[in-house]
Amino acid sequence: MKGQISQWGNSAAVRLPKPILEDLRVSPGCEVEMWVEGRELRMRPVPAVTSHRLEDLLAQIDPRHIPELEEWPPVGAEIIKDDYSRR
């Protein structure tokens, strides 16, 4: 499939035909990543972040901002012995 580079203000644009958009499962307004390899323009959709992984969130914590834990002696009533707490 061929396309054409068109002028768009001070930039240039390439129109993507509907079959390509459907194959990529993207629509106008989707974010894409672009780079050049040799003399080829490469492009791929940037996946939308819908949730965060705990591992990634914890990796962002600066260890200098983690408070020190205080050790307290057991008092004896810390463990609640009921059906709900045993689950």
Buried (B, 14 or more C-beta within 10 A) or exposed (E): EEEEEEEEEEEEEEEBEEEEBEEBEBEEEEEEEEEEEEEEEEEEBEEEEEEEEEEEEEEEEEEEEEEEEEEEEEEEEEEEEEEEEEE
